[in-house]
Amino acid sequence: MDSGALTRVEPFTKEMGQLAAKVDAEARKQGLPISFADLQIGATALHFGYAIGTLNVRHFKMIPGLMVRSF
């Protein structure tokens, strides 16, 4: 591991919370609840225009507009 590597940490804002709530409401209407942690991660990624790299592709693919990359 490169000890000089940097990891950017982003705050979870009110706007991200509102986006997560909107995604959650739509998913629940369709009978597809998404875990709270996945909603937070997905909303943060959407807010910043980031893609998600994950082994949990199924849950993140339920978040509209989120770019998901499988490991």
N, C-alpha and C positions, 0 to 999 in steps of 0.2 A: 504494500500500500504506500502510496506517495504521501509522505507527511506534509508536503507543501500544497496538497490539493485543498480546495475550498468548497464548502457546501453552503449554498445560500438558504437561509431560513426566512420564510415569509410569514407575516402575521395573518391571523384569520380575522377578517374585518366584518363589519355589519353587512356590507354589500355581499360578501361571500356567503354569509349566513342566510341572507334573503334568497340568493341564488340556490343554495342547498335546499331551502324550504320549498321553493318552487319545483325543483327537480323531484324532491321527495313526494310532494302532493301529486304530481303527475304519475309517478311510478306507482304509488299506492292506488290510484284510480284504476290502473291497469292490473292490479293485483301482483305487482312486482316490487315489494319493499327492498330498499337498499340500506345496508348498515350505516349507522351514523358516521362512523370513521371513514368509510368509503365516500359518503356524501361530502364530508369536509375536505378530503383529499381531492376529490373530483371538482368541487366548486372552486377550490384554490387554483387548481390547474387551469380550469376554464377562464377564471378571472385574469390570469397572467398569460394565457395563450400557450400554456405548456402542454406537452404530451405526457402520458403516464406510461412508465415501463413497469410491468407487473406479471406475476404468475396468475393473478386473479382476474383474468380477462373478462370472464362472464359478468361479474358485478359492475365493473367499470364500463363495459359496453352498453349498459342500461342508461348511462348518462348521456343524453343527447348533445352532440357537438364535441364531445371529448375525444381527443386523439389517444388511442390506446395501442401500445406496442407490447407484444408478448415476449417474455424472456425464454 
